[in-house]
Amino acid sequence: MNLDRAVFAFAGVMVLISLALGYYVSPYWFLLTAFVGLNLFQTAFTGFCPAAIVFKMLGVKPGCTFK
């Protein structure tokens, strides 16, 4: 798995977890869904992604988008 796929998989998992927590625990968890969405949106324009930096430090090999 390269860095691009790891970031997208992590974002998808975070969205699904926050939706489940928002439904079963508290609606405030939907704020996490909004945060992930806003982060993906700003990454599309700036190229800066904190999750990509963390995954790169963990040794995930680079992809086409995040290097």
C-alpha positions in Angstrom: 0.0 0.0 0.0 1.4 3.4 -0.9 1.0 6.7 0.9 -1.9 7.9 -1.2 -4.0 4.8 -0.6 -3.1 4.8 3.1 -4.4 8.4 3.5 -7.6 7.7 1.7 -8.2 4.5 3.6 -7.6 6.3 6.9 -9.9 9.1 6.0 -12.6 6.6 5.0 -12.3 4.7 8.3 -12.4 7.9 10.3 -15.6 8.9 8.5 -17.3 5.6 9.1 -16.2 5.5 12.8 -17.4 9.0 13.4 -20.8 8.3 11.7 -21.3 5.2 13.9 -20.3 7.1 17.1 -22.6 10.0 16.1 -25.5 7.7 15.6 -25.0 5.5 18.7 -23.2 7.8 21.2 -23.6 11.5 20.6 -24.4 13.7 17.7 -21.3 15.8 18.6 -19.2 13.0 16.9 -20.5 14.3 13.6 -18.0 17.1 14.1 -15.2 14.6 13.5 -16.8 13.8 10.1 -16.9 17.5 9.2 -13.2 17.8 10.3 -12.2 14.9 8.1 -14.1 16.3 5.1 -12.7 19.8 5.6 -9.2 18.3 5.8 -9.7 16.4 2.6 -11.0 19.6 0.9 -8.1 21.7 1.9 -5.6 19.0 1.0 -7.0 19.0 -2.6 -6.0 22.7 -2.9 -2.8 23.0 -0.8 -1.3 19.5 -1.0 -0.7 19.6 2.8 -2.0 16.6 4.7 -1.0 15.9 8.3 -2.0 12.2 8.0 0.4 11.9 5.0 3.2 13.3 7.1 2.5 10.8 9.9 2.3 7.8 7.5 5.5 8.9 5.8 7.3 8.9 9.2 6.0 5.4 9.8 7.7 4.2 6.6 4.9 4.0 4.1 6.3 4.2 0.6 5.3 7.4 -1.3 2.7 7.5 -4.0 1.9 9.9 -6.8 0.0 12.5 -4.8 1.9 12.7 -1.5 5.7 12.5 -1.7 
